[in-house]
Amino acid sequence: MGNIQFRIAPSKGEEDSRGGSQRVPFSLSPEGVRQTSPLDEEIFHAMLTLERRRAERSRQPFLLMLLDAKEQNGSAARLLYRAQLVIASSTRETDLIGWYQQGSILAIIFTELTENATDSVAKILGAKILEALREGMGPDQAKKVSISVHFFPENWDREQTGWVADTKLYSNLRRGSAGKQASLAVKRAIDIAGSAMLLLLMSPVLAVVAAAIKLTSKGPVLFRQDRMGQYGQRFKFLKFRSMHTNSDAKIHKDFVHEFISGKESAKEDSSKPSVYKITNDPRVTSVGRFLRKMSLDELPQFWNVLRGEMSLVGPRPPVPYEFEVYDIWHRRRVLEVKPGITGLWQVSGRSRTRFDDMVRLDLRYCRSWSVWLDLKILAATPRAVFSGDGAY
């Protein structure tokens, strides 16, 4: 479900397939006026984050509507204050009105929509607000306000390969990044220096591994796969090929779906830790099994780090068919930081971690990220790799 833009007046009645007007899941005309002034920018973004967390738990979607008048220069704030007075009488008491960008972008959060709310609801709400602005401010003034709607949770389209998360819904991430510019610059410098140095120092090993793959099985040396980076941006993920060519991905797809849903864990002995990889994958070559055990198949990913698609430290980037079965809260591991080669869950147990626990470790890293934490994880990674525990 993408952004929907409103710049022209809507028709009075949108008809559904049965000829009647479509219903909005709540009344837009409550008694009284809820707010006398918009929430300050900082408070509004805190409320937006809170509402997102609430929706993750309740599974009740919400809609963020932005009214943008920043092109009006000095008159934007005055124009939007007038718009707020009109909107306050056309929304429920539970809806929130505040500054998305102080003085230039006004925002409304329509909370607790019905679970089956669709794009049509978003369009109707946008049309209702635009009509209210036209009636309350006049057509000429209403034209100066651009309206867009942003639905949460997003309806990820598995067929839409160009999909990326709607960053308007995750303003706390962008604002948090703005406050960590110096730390992010240091992190990127470490990524560049570390990946370039390791590619150079490991070049003899890279050559030996490439030769071993080429001499023992048919096919390319490198395996390229679509993965999802930060905000769902896709990139070509590189690994040394550890499987026979033309292997059926359905085996892994089915396993991942069952593991994430908890079905795979239910099949196992509860006294044994679950494993996030197929332990006896028939598609893996004899050389590939050794490479996976020692994590040598991951070495080409230093090129992904050098290109800026990944970091040395961060959550592992998922394949699209993994992301499509994520619960809403699972998606935060893809959104909040750039994916990495190693991370908190890898040094805490590698594959021997239940999926929900793995996500919690990733989210803990996202919340507490610092350059110092990255250095500690990098220092702990060689021990996790050479122990081979949980690697398959």
N, C-alpha and C positions, 0 to 999 in steps of 0.2 A: 504494500500500500504506500504509494509515493505521496509527495506533496501535492496539494490541490490549491491552485491559485484562483482568487476571485478579484476581478478588476472591473466587471461590468454588472449592471443590475440584473437580478434573476427574474424569472417569470414568477407570477404569484403562486401558482400551484403546480408542483411536479407530480405527474401521474404515475402510479405503479402499473404493473401488467394487468391488473384487474379493473383499471379505470379509476380507482380511488386515489386520494392523495396519500403519499407515504407518511408513516408516523415517525416522529422523533421519539426516542425512548424516554423523554421527560418533557415537562411543560417549560416553555421559554418565558412565561409571564407569571412569576410568583408575585405574591403581595409584598409591597414595600421595596425599599432599596437596601441592598446588603452593605455596600461599601460607599463611603463618602469620598475616598481618594484611593488611588492605586497603591499596592504594596511597593515598598522600595525594592530596587533591583536585587540587592543581596538577599533580602528576605524571600523574594519571589523565587529566586533560583534554588534556595534551600527548600522551599515548599515543593518545587518541581521535582527535585531529587527525592524528597520524601514520598511524593505521590507515585513516582516510578517504583520505589521499593514496595509501596502498598499494593500496587497493581500486580507486581510479581507474585505476591502472596495470595491475593484475593482472586486473581485472574479476571478482574473487572477492568476493562480498558478505560482509558481516558483520552481526551483530545486536547491538544495544545493549539490554540489559535493565536496567530501573530498579526498585529495591525501595525504596519510599517509606514511611517510618514517622514522618514529621515531625509527624503529628497526635498522636503519642504523647508529645509534649512532652519532659520530662526523661529519659524511659526509652527514647527512640528509639535513641540510640547503643548502649546496652547490648543492646537487642533485635537491632539489626542486626549487632553483633559476633557474637552467637550465630548469626544467620542466615548470616554469612560462613563460620563453621566448618562448617556443614552444607553450604553450597554448594561449598566448596573440595573436598569429597570427591565432588562430583557434576559436576565440569567437567574439561575437558582441561587439560594443562599449558600449552598455548598460549593458553588463554583468560585474560583479565585481569579481576581483581576490584579495585575501588577505590572511593573516595568521589566520587560525583558532586556531592554537597553534604555537606560534612564533618559527620558526626554525625547526619544525617537522611535522606539518600538514598544507598543503596549501589548500585553499578552493576557489570554484567558485560559484557564484550565477547566474544562468541562469534565467533572469527576464522575466515576462510577457509572459509565455507560453500560448497556446490556452486553452480555458476552458475545452475542451474535451481531453486534454493531458492525456495519460495513461502510464502504466508501460512500454509499448513498446517504447514510446518516451524516457523514462529514460534509457532504455537499449541501444537504438541507440546512445544517447548522450555519455554514458559511453564508448561504443565501439569506437565512433569517436575520443574521447580524447585519449583513450589508443592507437589507431592506430597512432595518431599524435605523441604521445610520442615515440612509437617504431621507427617511421620514423625519428624523430628529435633527439633522444638521443641514438638510438640503442636498440635492444631487451634486451641485458643484463642489461642495466641501467633501462629500463622501467620495468623490472621484480621486481626491488627493491621498486617500488611504488604501494601501495594498494589503489584502487579506490572504493569509496562507494557513492551512491546517495540517497538523502533524499528529498521526494516530499512534498510540502505544497500547499494547505491544505491536511492533511492526509485523506486517504480514509478509514474511520472507518468501520470495518467489524463487523456488528451486530451479526454474527454467530460465530465469533472468540472470545471466552470467555477469552482468554489469552491476548487480545490486551492491549497494553499500548502505550502512546504517545512516539514518537521518540524524545528523549531528545536532540539529536544533533541539532534540529531545534529551541530549546528554551534555547540557551546557556546563555542568559541574566538572566534567572531564576537561573541557577546553579551558575553563577558568583555572582549574588546578594546574594544567600544563603551563599556563601563562605565569603562574607563581613559581614554577620550577625551571625556568628557562636556563639558568646557570647549571643546575644539576643535569638537565637533559643534554646540554652541550657537552658536559664532561662525560656523560654516558655514551654519547655518540662518538666522542674522541676515543674512548676506551674500545668501543666496537670497531672503529676503523683500524686503530693501531693493533688491537689484539687479533682481529681476523687476518689482516695483512701479514703480520709476523708469523702466525700459525700456518697460513698457507705456504709461506716461504720455508719455514723450518720443517714442515711436514711434507714438502714436495717429494723427497725420496719415497716416503711411505705412500703418498698418493700414486706415484708411478708404479710401485710394486702391486698395490691393490688393483689398479686399473689393468695391469698385465695379467694378474691372477683371474680376474673376472673374464677377460677376453679369451684366455686360453682354456678355461674350463666350461664355458657355456656360450651359446649363440646369443647375439643381441648386443645392444649398445652398452657402454660402460656406465653411463649415467642414467638414472631414472628421474624423469620429470613428472611432477604431479601438481594439479591445481590445489592450492591451500588458501585459507582465508586469514589475512593479516588483520591489523587493527581496523576497526569499523567495518570489517567484512570485505575489505579490498582484496581481490584475488591476485595471486602471484604464482610464478613457476618455482616450486619447491624442488631442490636438488638433493639427490642421494646417490650413493653408489648402488648399482643394481644388485639386489640380493636374491631376486626371484627369477624363475624361468620366464622367458618372453611370452607374451600373449596369455599370461595367467588371468584367471577369472577373478575380477574384483568383488564378485558377489559373496565369496566366502568371507572376506573381511567386512564387507558392508553388513551382512547379516549378523556377524559376531558383534560389531560395534553397536548396532541397534539393540541387540539383546543385552549387551553389557551396560549401556547407558540406562536402559529401562529397568535394570536390575534382574532380568530373567537369567542372565548368565551366572550371576552370583548365587541365585537360588538353586542352580543345578549342582553347585560345588559343595564340598564338605565345609560346613561353617567353621570348622577348626583351622582351616587353611586360608591364607590370604588370597583374595581374588587377584587376577592378573589382567592387565589392560592390553595384553597382546596375545595372539594365538600361540600357544606353547609348542604345538607340533604342526606347523603350517606346511602342508605338502608342496606348496609352491616355491619354497625357499631352497636354494641350491646349497651344496655342502660348503662352498666358500662363503656364500651369503650367511649361513648360520654362524660361522666364526666372526664375520664382520659385524653382525648384529650383536653377538655376545660381547664384543669389545667396543661396540659403538663406532667402529671405523666407517660404517656405511653413512654416518652423519657428517663426515668431514667436508664434503662439497658444500654444505650449508654455510660455511664461512664465506663463500661467495655471495650468498643471499644477504649475509650480515654486511659485507662490504658494499653491496648495492643499496643498503638501507631498507630492505624489505623485512629484515629480522634484526634482532639484537642478540648479543651473546647470552643475555639473561632475560627470561620472560616465559609466559605460558606457551606450550607447544601449539603451533598453528593447526587447526582442524581441517579435515577434508570436508567439502560441502555436504556429502551425505551423512556426515557425523553431525554437522551443525543443524541439519533439518530436523533431527529428533531431540535437540536440546530443549530442556525446560526453559522458561523465560529467564530465570535467574542464572542459568548456565551461560547464557549469551554474554554476560558481563566479562567473562574471561577473554573473549574476543575483542570486546570494545575498549577496555580500559587502558591497556598498555600494548606496546608492540610485541609480537611473539618472539620467542627466543629459542636458542639451542638447548640451554639448560635452565632449570628453574627450581623453585622451592620444593615442588613435589618430587622432582627427579632425585634430589639429594636426600629427600626424606624417605624414599622407599621405591623410587623408580616405578616399575610397572605394578609392583605389589601394593596397590592402593585402590580402594573402591572409587568409582567415578565421582560420586558426590564429594567424597573426601578430597580427591584430587582437585576438583573445582574450588573447594573451600580453601585449599592451600594456595591456589592461583590467586583467588580473590584477596587472601591475606597479604600476598605479595603486592598486589595492586594497591591495597590500602596503605601499606607501610614501606613502599618502595623508596630506596635511597641509594646513592652511589656506594655507601658503606655496605649495605645489604647485598648489592650486586657482587662486590669484591668477596664477601664471605661465601656466597653461593659458588662463585668461580673457584675459590680455594677448596671447597668441599667436593667439587665435581670430579676431579681425578680419582679420588678414593671410591666414589660411587661407580665410576666407569670400570676401574680395574678390579673391583670386587665382583663385578658381573652379576650382582644380585638383582633379580627382577628383569634381566635383559634376555630377550628371546629373538 
